[in-house]
C-alpha cells in the first residue's frame, strides 16, 4: 500500500521528535504497519530518503534524464531503481507522455517556421524564374533585331 507523502512526513515528525510517542501508538493511530514505519525511520535516519519521494516539482529535463536511466534497466533492476527513487512505474508512464507532449509542442513552431521559410523561398524562386525568362526573351529579340538590321553581333 502506498501512503500519502503528507501522512508519511507527519508520522516521521512525530516519531523523530525527542520524547515523542512510540512507534506502536503512532501505527495504531494512523493505521500503518509497524514494519513500514520502521523502514521509513531507518531511511530518514540514514539520510537515504530520496528527495524525489517527497512531492516536488521535477523539471522536464530531469524527468527525461530519469526516463532514459530507467529505460536502460532490466525488469528486476527497474523495480529496485524505482524503490530507491521513491517512484512508481505509473509515474514513469505519466512522465513519458509529458515528455512526448513537450517534444511535439516544441517541434510545431519549428515546422511552422520552416513552412513559412519554404513558402518565401518558393516565392523568390518564382520571381527569379520570371526575371530569367524576361531576360532570355530580350536576348532573343536583340539577336533577331541584329539579324534584321544586318548587324553582326558576333565577332
Secondary structure, 3 states (H helix, E strand, C coil): CCCCHHHHHHHHHHHHCCCCCCHHHHHHHHCCCHHHHHHHHHHHHHCCCCHHHCCCCCCHHHHHHHHHHHHCCCHHHHHHHHHHHCCCHHHHHHHHHHHHHHHHHHHHHHHHHHHHHHHHHHHHHHHHHHHHHHHHHHHHHHHHHHHHHCCCCCC
